[in-house]
């Protein structure tokens, strides 16, 4: 698995590595002795203990058995899998289609009193089936994963109920240029921008548009969503990263605040959206 640049992921893996090292120290074998008992090269033991390699479930079982720490096997495997789940390649996540990735959003956003702040790279409104399917089809083709765009689009449309039901808050920021990115045909895009106008009128939604000519106080980033200031999901080109490290979360919150100061709201935002609709002819 590729190493993530996220310190949240690195810290989670280091925590597993520390526990494996402590198990060996408690049992007293040296690194080479533990490696010999596991049947692998000492260099592998060093990489695992220093979090330079991610141990497999079988590696953890062998290590704990060699160190007489069989009681820690299941707990350490669970901790290792949790660390792995914080950095997941899209091709792995979408290997059976994209629907589940859309459905996973709902539990995070539907808790009573929950809030989500997002800065996406495509129109964030409640989508039509046609608009939702257009980029999902493109993603599937690019990643060479099974084309489950129809099912994923249906899930994407279904999940939009969270902005209309319950006690939730959503803060959305989009660059003005996103209003002009054509997914589907002009009819589909015009309809989607109409949904955006409708969504911004909801009491649960705060929508800001960053004008093209607004002085920059922050550079354009990848799509990210902040959930209740407790975790951040970042969408990289090749992977989804879950951030839980407080210092990283603080950086994304600071970024969102700076972008919010660059945005326009209310009637000024509506005028920008309406101009984008009018440009479609």
Helices and strands as residue ranges (DSSP letters): H 7-27, H 31-38, H 42-49, H 57-66, G 70-72, H 73-85, E 87-89, H 90-93, H 99-109, E 115-119, H 129-143, H 149-159, G 160-163, E 169-175, G 176-180, H 186-199, E 205-210, E 223-227, E 231-235, E 239-243, H 246-262, H 266-279
